[in-house]
Amino acid sequence: MSGRHYDVLIVGAGSMGMSAGYYLAREGVRTLLIDAFDPPHESGSHHGEPRLIRHAYTGGPVYIELALAADRLWQELEAAAEEKLLERSGVLNMADPALRAFDRRIADAEAAGVMIEHLSAAEVGRRWPGIRLPDDYEGMYEPDAGYLYSERCVAAYKRLALAEGAELLSHTPVIRLEATGAGVAAHTHQGAYYADRLIVTAGAWFPALEPFVSLPIRPVRKTVGWFASREPLFEAGQFPGFTLASELGGFYGFPSIAGAGVKIGRHDGGLPWEPGQEVKPFGSQPEDEGDLRRALDAYMPLAAGKLNRGAVCKYELTPDRDFIIDRHPAYPHVWLAGGFSGHGFKFASVVGRLLADWIVRDDPGFDVRMFSASRFAAIRNG
Ligand SMILES: Cc1cc2nc3c(=O)[nH]c(=O)nc-3n(C[C@H](O)[C@H](O)[C@H](O)COP(=O)(O)OP(=O)(O)OC[C@H]3O[C@@H](n4cnc5c(N)ncnc54)[C@H](O)[C@@H]3O)c2cc1C
């Protein structure tokens, strides 16, 4: 058993776990990361880069505070890793006002010092001639927002965590977790690993860790596509990242990076998926391409060229789409971070950091009460 006992075990070394591993190792904490794959990998939620990072958030000031802190940490990571991880392309949010109003979001953002431009549909069309919105749609543009190369970010955290002394067991699924008195044990096919504390950052596989962890997290299969688009209208450097709340659904996307074509994904909907099930490849459902193409045809017709590439990824949804970042309700030496509901990547830097601070300093440094696991029990109990 000696040599297998650590200060902290991290189960799930993806977006959140790898970041936590780095910040813990940097504090001199003996940390073992365990992952079923070899991150970054194509089976979880972080592949098919990039990922949007925006700061003008709905959901309250805590999200904005976290997004701004996350941004600072991504810049630090870029400097430490000596590679480009974040592009400040600007992000344009577009909405049918009957579905989404921007007023509250703009007020919260401006109060936090986030720069925002409120645009009419005509102004959006003049500025980005590739976009055609119905006259009554509105735009909210955040010039300092952009996108992150998510796989590169996970790879950078991995490299730096290992350099700081963290250990990583790849291709090692944890089949069972156990609280052992004041400690924890993670059981794998190669045997058990022990630690004083545990972080569970298992993404779409949380349901497989029941009954040790029981959270209302529902994984769904999501698809994204890259479509040939008219250059230079949609090129990176000219065209922003975007979100779109429309009568055809909720979408998000990115400019054409290095000729890959505009990337677009649908935020709502998606097929349920359970750990252990096969993930049906892109194109196996007609809506995989159909939903995305319909949105491009309607709002960016010059970006609706041939499908260059499609990918399948996973969201892990909570009932209210807010995250779960909390101590385990039964075991105070176990931390849970999951249910990132399709909008978590931008926060991976700060989530890793706050978990490390919570463990090392007994203080996450942010008011994370809105992310408590117990809020769902409160909903159920009325
Ligand atoms: C198509 C798509 C687009 C997205 N776009 C955006 C965006 O624009 N902006 C944004 O902010 N967010 C976005 N997201 C969401 C974001 O990518 C996720 O919220 C984030 O990656 C979740 O991180 P995670 O650490 O929870 O999961 P992951 O990164 O998947 O990590 C979980 C890890 O746990 C490991 N694991 C699980 N169970 C076990 C076990 N039993 N034993 C060992 N290892 C285990 C897995 O192998 C995996 O590596 C998007 C997601 C998708 C799918």
Ligand as a Chemical Component Dictionary entry (heavy atoms), coordinates in Angstrom:
data_LIG
# 
_chem_comp.id                   LIG 
_chem_comp.type                 NON-POLYMER 
_chem_comp.pdbx_formal_charge   0 
_chem_comp.three_letter_code    LIG 
# 
loop_
_chem_comp_atom.comp_id 
_chem_comp_atom.atom_id 
_chem_comp_atom.alt_atom_id 
_chem_comp_atom.type_symbol 
_chem_comp_atom.charge 
_chem_comp_atom.model_Cartn_x 
_chem_comp_atom.model_Cartn_y 
_chem_comp_atom.model_Cartn_z 
_chem_comp_atom.pdbx_ordinal 
LIG C1  C1  C 0 -19.783 20.091 -28.349 1  
LIG C2  C2  C 0 -19.446 20.838 -27.103 2  
LIG C3  C3  C 0 -19.269 22.210 -27.155 3  
LIG C4  C4  C 0 -18.984 22.932 -26.010 4  
LIG N1  N1  N 0 -18.776 24.279 -26.102 5  
LIG C5  C5  C 0 -18.404 24.973 -25.005 6  
LIG C6  C6  C 0 -18.051 26.333 -25.123 7  
LIG O1  O1  O 0 -18.086 26.912 -26.215 8  
LIG N2  N2  N 0 -17.649 26.981 -24.004 9  
LIG C7  C7  C 0 -17.586 26.368 -22.792 10 
LIG O2  O2  O 0 -17.228 27.017 -21.815 11 
LIG N3  N3  N 0 -17.907 25.072 -22.648 12 
LIG C8  C8  C 0 -18.304 24.361 -23.724 13 
LIG N4  N4  N 0 -18.605 23.029 -23.630 14 
LIG C9  C9  C 0 -18.643 22.406 -22.308 15 
LIG C10 C10 C 0 -17.277 22.013 -21.773 16 
LIG O3  O3  O 0 -16.467 21.474 -22.792 17 
LIG C11 C11 C 0 -17.505 21.044 -20.616 18 
LIG O4  O4  O 0 -18.363 21.685 -19.668 19 
LIG C12 C12 C 0 -16.219 20.648 -19.940 20 
LIG O5  O5  O 0 -15.288 20.134 -20.863 21 
LIG C13 C13 C 0 -16.534 19.609 -18.868 22 
LIG O6  O6  O 0 -15.333 19.263 -18.213 23 
LIG P1  P1  P 0 -15.249 17.991 -17.285 24 
LIG O7  O7  O 0 -13.910 18.021 -16.655 25 
LIG O8  O8  O 0 -16.459 17.920 -16.423 26 
LIG O9  O9  O 0 -15.360 16.764 -18.321 27 
LIG P2  P2  P 0 -14.194 16.076 -19.211 28 
LIG O10 O10 O 0 -13.279 17.087 -19.770 29 
LIG O11 O11 O 0 -14.879 15.154 -20.152 30 
LIG O12 O12 O 0 -13.380 15.235 -18.141 31 
LIG C14 C14 C 0 -13.945 14.144 -17.444 32 
LIG C15 C15 C 0 -12.844 13.090 -17.354 33 
LIG O13 O13 O 0 -13.200 12.124 -16.387 34 
LIG C16 C16 C 0 -12.701 10.868 -16.832 35 
LIG N5  N5  N 0 -13.442 9.838  -16.094 36 
LIG C17 C17 C 0 -14.773 9.766  -15.921 37 
LIG N6  N6  N 0 -15.095 8.707  -15.156 38 
LIG C18 C18 C 0 -13.939 8.108  -14.825 39 
LIG C19 C19 C 0 -13.632 6.958  -14.057 40 
LIG N7  N7  N 0 -14.576 6.216  -13.456 41 
LIG N8  N8  N 0 -12.342 6.600  -13.944 42 
LIG C20 C20 C 0 -11.353 7.312  -14.537 43 
LIG N9  N9  N 0 -11.605 8.426  -15.287 44 
LIG C21 C21 C 0 -12.878 8.812  -15.431 45 
LIG C22 C22 C 0 -12.973 10.904 -18.329 46 
LIG O14 O14 O 0 -12.195 9.982  -19.038 47 
LIG C23 C23 C 0 -12.633 12.345 -18.667 48 
LIG O15 O15 O 0 -11.289 12.495 -19.089 49 
LIG C24 C24 C 0 -18.887 22.274 -24.764 50 
LIG C25 C25 C 0 -19.053 20.883 -24.698 51 
LIG C26 C26 C 0 -19.319 20.171 -25.865 52 
LIG C27 C27 C 0 -19.488 18.683 -25.781 53 
# 
loop_
_chem_comp_bond.comp_id 
_chem_comp_bond.atom_id_1 
_chem_comp_bond.atom_id_2 
_chem_comp_bond.value_order 
_chem_comp_bond.pdbx_ordinal 
LIG C1  C2  SING 1  
LIG C2  C3  SING 2  
LIG C2  C26 DOUB 3  
LIG C3  C4  DOUB 4  
LIG C4  N1  SING 5  
LIG C4  C24 SING 6  
LIG N1  C5  DOUB 7  
LIG C5  C6  SING 8  
LIG C5  C8  SING 9  
LIG C6  O1  DOUB 10 
LIG C6  N2  SING 11 
LIG N2  C7  SING 12 
LIG C7  O2  DOUB 13 
LIG C7  N3  SING 14 
LIG N3  C8  DOUB 15 
LIG C8  N4  SING 16 
LIG N4  C9  SING 17 
LIG N4  C24 SING 18 
LIG C9  C10 SING 19 
LIG C10 O3  SING 20 
LIG C10 C11 SING 21 
LIG C11 O4  SING 22 
LIG C11 C12 SING 23 
LIG C12 O5  SING 24 
LIG C12 C13 SING 25 
LIG C13 O6  SING 26 
LIG O6  P1  SING 27 
LIG P1  O7  DOUB 28 
LIG P1  O8  SING 29 
LIG P1  O9  SING 30 
LIG O9  P2  SING 31 
LIG P2  O10 DOUB 32 
LIG P2  O11 SING 33 
LIG P2  O12 SING 34 
LIG O12 C14 SING 35 
LIG C14 C15 SING 36 
LIG C15 O13 SING 37 
LIG C15 C23 SING 38 
LIG O13 C16 SING 39 
LIG C16 N5  SING 40 
LIG C16 C22 SING 41 
LIG N5  C17 SING 42 
LIG N5  C21 SING 43 
LIG C17 N6  DOUB 44 
LIG N6  C18 SING 45 
LIG C18 C19 SING 46 
LIG C18 C21 DOUB 47 
LIG C19 N7  SING 48 
LIG C19 N8  DOUB 49 
LIG N8  C20 SING 50 
LIG C20 N9  DOUB 51 
LIG N9  C21 SING 52 
LIG C22 O14 SING 53 
LIG C22 C23 SING 54 
LIG C23 O15 SING 55 
LIG C24 C25 DOUB 56 
LIG C25 C26 SING 57 
LIG C26 C27 SING 58 
# 
